[in-house]
Amino acid sequence: IAIPFESKHVAILAFPFGTHAGPLLGMVLRIAAEYPDVRFSFFSTRASNAKTSALNKGNIHIYNVHDGFPEGHVPRHPMEAIGKFIYAMPGNFRNAIDEVVAETGVNITCLITDAFYWFGAEMAKEFDCKWVPLWTAGPHSVLVHIETDLIRERVSSKSSNDVCDDPSIDFLTGLSGVKVSDLPEGVVRDIENPMATMLHRMGTTLSQATVVAMNSFTDVHPVIADVLKSKFKMLLNVGPFTLTTPQHHVPDEEHCLEWLKQHKKESVVYVSFGSIITPPPHELFALAEALEECKFPFIWAFSGNREKQLPKGFLERTKKQGKIVAWAPQNEILQHPSVGVCVTHCGWNSILECMVGGIPMICRPFFGDQKLNNKMLEHEWGIGVGIENGAFTKENTLRALELTMSSEKGRVMRHKVLGLRECALKAIEPQGSSMKDFTTLINIVTS
Ligand code: U2F
């Protein structure tokens, strides 16, 4: 029987901050390409759609949703923007979806959302459709949100009987050695803010999803993958997205890749703190001093004010040694053989890109899942080293650079990360786990 044109309608609800909407759009691009007769309506804010260059394309239609602010208001801080947006949802999404359904006359048959959106469970019931949340970070971090109630209960009873004020959460399979101080804020402390409430609600509703998709591959942590499988109706590891979905092209205006060619194998330090973070001024200063003194060539993705925030004369003195760019073609840089280490805030996308590139990491986490990611990089996978005492000083940064670039420990780290790279490449072979999971995902979304 011929299926009538656009009888299927997939609505996609993106989280419009950090690196969330881009990977979600990439996943949708891949699904949509295989089913041109299914309509995909992608909803995010105007600012987010502009950043991901989301344009109407074939069967993908892009819509702006209200960001929660009056017209023309510019938020002073990312947290202000996030708070207001959370306050505006799900109403803003619901209004936009209702308009599109009325306009097209095609009901929603599948709802794909950022996993943050706990209300997806209820909305899917109302639409009588499937709910497919995408968790854009690692398996260990979603587990702590699922187990938040248990963690809170155990930790409060522990700390009242115990002298220890940083208890471990080793009662959770796969997370031995993880302490409360490694957890995202909002799990145990500071639990009332909008982000914390959203993540807590997410943890209690993901089990209702038709399937939970994750930007990961099974061998990242098979034990936790099994635990998650027992919590969800279905878990599909469909990453790493850099290998499984079309990537947003970052222009190389400053010719970083050409510059890398002039350097020896594994000799260059790459520095980036993702899309939200700029380290505090004294740490930027210390990092710059360490880079200059270590003499390793470097590329630094630096979005701040170079002249004001870096040491006096630094730009002039290091113009041969280093390259500073506002936004780098990071994914390609991390695949280049000249790169020896990545200094990172431990965002999940950067970690996956380092795994695929076979690059060890120096970790300076800031918020959310980043401390937990740092813990896993150091203690579970042995492919990263944390900055001593958690903040850059010239001395501790020099020690971390020395360790990763020139010591036996660094060599072992590189060996281990190359092992993970192999696993990622295996997962995307035609019969590999991520490829199989992607096929299942496409079938569920489009059937
Ligand atoms: C949030 O992460 P971020 O956006 O801060 O950081 P990443 O997950 O590491 O993603 C950064 C992406 O931006 C790219 C880089 C990554 O794909 O290749 N990029 C670039 O192309 N050029 C640059 O100069 C710098 C970066 C959050 F903060 C994290 O804690 C979460 O783990 C993450 C995923 O949920 O989202």
Boltz pocket constraint, residues with backbone or C-beta under 6 A from the ligand:
constraints:
  - pocket:
      binder: B
      contacts: [[A, 17], [A, 18], [A, 19], [A, 20], [A, 136], [A, 137], [A, 250], [A, 272], [A, 273], [A, 274], [A, 275], [A, 276], [A, 277], [A, 301], [A, 302], [A, 325], [A, 326], [A, 327], [A, 328], [A, 329], [A, 330], [A, 331], [A, 346], [A, 347], [A, 348], [A, 349], [A, 350], [A, 351], [A, 353], [A, 367], [A, 368], [A, 369], [A, 370]]
      max_distance: 6.0
